[in-house]
């Protein structure tokens, strides 16, 4: 009976060890696949302008921006417009508090 208990616990430990080894192998495989994906993505992105017939990356980027609707609005312009609108609101509030707009 003791032999069966010892064998049973040995078998369970062996199974656990095998599962841990399988898990480590799977993790290694996932890491290897991730590295391959990163390398392939970089290669595809590098060749993208040429596949569409552009001579340089700059020309390709320019064409993509033009297709997307032109140049993006710069943040500075957006901030400037926001400040202007805020000042306008503040002036309007000040006028309503002092009663200037009820003349």
C-alpha positions, -999 to 999 in steps of 0.1 A, spaced: 0 0 0 28 24 9 44 17 -25 12 27 -42 10 60 -23 47 68 -31 42 59 -67 10 80 -69 28 111 -54 58 105 -77 35 103 -107 17 135 -97 50 153 -93 62 140 -127 30 152 -143 34 186 -128 70 188 -139 60 178 -174 33 205 -174 57 231 -163 81 221 -190 53 223 -216 44 258 -203 80 270 -206 82 256 -241 49 274 -251 62 307 -236 94 303 -256 74 296 -287 52 327 -281 83 349 -276 98 336 -308 66 343 -327 64 378 -313 100 385 -324 92 372 -359 61 394 -361 81 425 -351 108 417 -377 82 410 -405 62 441 -397 93 463 -399 103 448 -432 68 453 -446 66 489 -434 100 496 -449 88 483 -483 54 500 -482 63 531 -501 80 512 -529 51 488 -532 28 518 -540 54 532 -565 69 560 -544 106 568 -546 110 579 -510 93 577 -476 88 615 -476 68 613 -509 47 585 -496 39 603 -463 30 634 -483 6 614 -505 -10 598 -474 -15 631 -457 -30 646 -489 -54 616 -491 -64 621 -455 -75 657 -461 -43 678 -460 -21 689 -432 -33 683 -397 -42 713 -376 -13 722 -354 -18 722 -316 -6 757 -313 -35 770 -335 -60 750 -315 -47 763 -282 -47 799 -295 -83 795 -306 -93 780 -272 -77 809 -254 -95 834 -276 -128 817 -269 -121 816 -232 -113 853 -231 -145 861 -250 -165 841 -225 -148 858 -196 -157 893 -210 -193 882 -216 -195 870 -179 -180 903 -167 -205 923 -187 -235 904 -173 -222 907 -137 -218 945 -140 -250 950 -161 -232 966 -190 -252 946 -216 -286 958 -203 -281 994 -215 
